[in-house]
């Protein structure tokens, strides 16, 4: 995600000049993990692991159960694919 004034305003339209802190507070409410955004190094490390010798037994099925995305969309997808999670 590009961090700029337009993105900050998109997440905090109630503020005249939202800051990065305002953006991060709003973004955290949309994520499954308590972080505002994923750092590019985290995605890079996940990819490097998957293509490394250590990740040779990670299948598509395993990867789907451990999604990289952190948005509320990911929570809905997991809940829909695993009804047992809804009861927890």
MIMI-547667 format. One record per residue: residue in three letters; y, x, z of N, C-alpha, C, O in turn. Coordinates in pm, whole numbers, plus 32768, in hexadecimal, padded with zeros to 4 digits. Atoms other than C-alpha are relative to their C-alpha. Example, Ala and Ser with C-alpha at 12.3 -4.5 7.8 and 13.67 -1.06 7.14 Angstrom:
REM residues 2
ALA7F89805980007E3E84CE830C8078805A8000807680C28042;SER7F897FAE7FFA7F96855782CA806D7FB3804980DC7FE6805A;
***
This chain:
REM residues 88
UNK7F8B80558000800080008000807B80598000808080BE8046;UNK7F847FB580078156807F7FAC805A7FD5807380767F5E8084;UNK7FA5801E7F928237809580DB808F80117FD280BE80807FBA;UNK7F757FFF802983958037807880447F83803980027F308077;UNK7FB580717FC884A57F3D80D37FCB7F7A7FCE7FC77F19801B;UNK8033807E803884147E317FEB7F7F7FD680457F6C7F608063;UNK807C801F7FBA82BE7E488091801C7FD7808F7FE17F7780C1;UNK7FDC80247F7783577E4281EC80367F72800580137F24805E;UNK7FC480868005841E7D0B818C7F977F957FE27F9F7F268015;UNK806C805D802182E67C6580FC7FB27FD8807D7F8C7F64808E;UNK804B801A7F8582367C83824B80567FC7807080227F8580CA;UNK7FA680327F9883687C30831E807C7FC07FC080EA7FF57FCD;UNK7F8D8041804084457B3D825B80657FC9806580D67FA98041;UNK7FA780317F9884DA7ACB83A780678067802C80C880458071;UNK7FA37F947FDA858C7C1C83D1805880237F89802A80287F17;UNK7FA37FDC806D86BF7C7B83097FDE808A7FC87FD9809C7F4E;UNK80257F78802986627DEE82FF7F86802E804F7F94807B80AE;UNK80777FDB7FB484FA7E1283757FE180957FF37FF680D27F8A;UNK80247F727FFC84877F6D83D87F6A80117FE87F207FB07FDE;UNK808F7FE6800D8338801483AB7FB47FCC807B7F457F99806F;UNK803F80357F8782EA7FB985157FEE7F697FF97F887F348024;UNK800C8091801283307E4B84C57F8D7FDF7FA27F3D7F857FBC;UNK806D8013806182497E6383987F78801580437F1E7FC38035;UNK80807FDF7FC381337F0984617FD47F9780657F5E7F75806C;UNK802380697FA081417E0385747FCB7F847FB87F6A7F477FE5;UNK802C8075804C811F7CED84727F7C801B7FB97F257FC57FB5;UNK80797FDE804A80127DA183A97F868004805C7F187FDE8032;UNK80707FF97FA27F397DD884DE7FC47F77801A7F4D7F6C8037;UNK803580877FE77F187C6085087FA57FD17F917F5A7F707FA4;UNK8051802880737E6E7C4A83B27F7E804F7FF57F29802F7FA2;UNK80707FA4800F7D6C7D5B83E87F947FEC80687FAE7FC380D9;UNK807180087FA57C147D5D84828005806F80687FD9805D80DA;UNK7FF07F8F7FA67C5D7EB0851F80908005803180E97FD57FEC;UNK7F787FFD7FCB7D8E7EF185FA8058806C7FC2809680BB8009;UNK7FAB7FA280497E3E7FC084F0804E7FB47F9680207F4D7F64;UNK7FAC804580617F557F6184047FD4801B7F707FD87FC17F1C;UNK80277FDF80887ED8801782D07F9C807280007F9180BD8061;UNK80647F98800F7DC980FC82548042807C7FC5808A80737F62;UNK7FCC7F8280357E26826582207FAA80297F897F3180117F88;UNK804A7FD780777DC382F480D07F91806280227F2A80637FDE;UNK80697FA07FD97CFD8408817F7F837FB780307F147FE98020;UNK8074804C7FD27C1C82FC821A7FAC7FCE7F8B7F317FD37F8F;UNK8046802D80787BC4826D80C47FBD80777FBC7F4A806F7F91;UNK80377F87803D7B9383CC803A7F838030804A7F1F8052800C;UNK80747FD47FB27AA9842A81577F897FA27FEF7F167FD07FEA;UNK806D8060801579DE82EA81287FBC80197F797F4180177F6F;UNK80387FE6808579B283357FB67FB380847FFE7F46808B7FC7;UNK80467F7F7FFA795984A07FF77F7B7FF680497F1980348021;UNK807E80157FB97853843280F17F9A7FBA7FA67F267FE37FA0;UNK805D804E805377BC83367FFF7FC580537F8E7F53803B7F66;UNK80347FAF806F7798843A7EEA7FC1808280307F9180D17FDF;UNK803A7F847FCA7720854F7FD27F6B7FF080197F337F83800F;UNK808E80007FDC75BE85AF802E7FE87FAA807C7F807F688086;UNK800F80507F8675F5850981817FFD7F6A7FE47FBF7F1E802E;UNK7FFB808E8020763883BB80DB7F977FD47F9C7F9F7F657F66;UNK8062801E8069750B83C47FF47FAD7F84801C7F797F487FBD;UNK805080777FE1745982A980AC80557F83801680207F1A8039;UNK7FA880747FF2758781C480BD7FF57FAF7F8180167FDE7F14;UNK801280568075753C80A27FD780767FA27FF180CD7F9D8047;UNK7F9880658014761D7F987F477FFE7F98806F80687F688099;UNK800D80627F9475987EAB805080418035808080877FEB80C5;UNK7FC37FC37F8A75FE7F9B8164809680027FF380DE7FE38052;UNK7F707FF6801777547FCC80CB80437F78801080B07F6F8048;UNK7FC580857FF577947E5580B5800C7FD78092806B7F9380B7;UNK7FF980267F7377477E2E822780648054804E8083803380C1;UNK7F9A7FAD7FC078457F4082798078800B7FA2809480777F6E;UNK7F937FFC806279737EE181A48072805B802B808F806A80A1;UNK7F8D7FAA7FE77A987FCD8186807C7FAC801780D57FD38063;UNK7F8880527FF27B947EB3816A800E7FCD808E7FAA7FB980D4;UNK7FE880247F767C377E4782AE804D7F7E800E807A7F5D807C;UNK7FAC80767FFA7CE97D07825A7FB77F8780377F3E7F8B804D;UNK803E807C7FD27CAC7BA782D67FA07FCA7F977F447F7F7FB8;UNK805D8026806A7C017B7181867F76803A801C7F117FF78006;UNK80807FC07FDF7AF37C6581F47FBA7FB4806F7F417FA2806B;UNK803C804C7F927ABC7B9F83337FC57F7F7FCB7F557F5A7FEF;UNK8033807C80397A987A5C826E7F8280197FB07F227FCD7FBB;UNK80767FE2805279A37AFC817B7F87801C80577F1A7FE9803C;UNK80717FE17FA778CC7B8682947FD27F8280487F5A7F6D8058;UNK8024807B7FB978D67A3A834F7FB27FA27FA47F527F627FCF;UNK80438058805E786F797C82177F7580337FDE7F197FE47FC9;UNK80837FC9802577527A6B81CB7FA3800D80797F2B80228068;UNK80507FF27F8776DC7A7B8336802C7F988067807C7FB780BF;UNK7FD4806C7FA676FF792B83ED7FED8021809480317FE780E9;UNK80157FDC7F74767C79CB852E807B803F803D8092803180B6;UNK7F867FC27FCE77C37A8C854C80657F99802E80B57FB48086;UNK7FA180677FDB7884794685637FEC7FD1808E804B7FA480CE;UNK801D80337F7B77DA78EF86AA801D8068806D8015804880E4;UNK7FE77F977F9C78327A3A8754808C7FF9803680B28049808B;
***
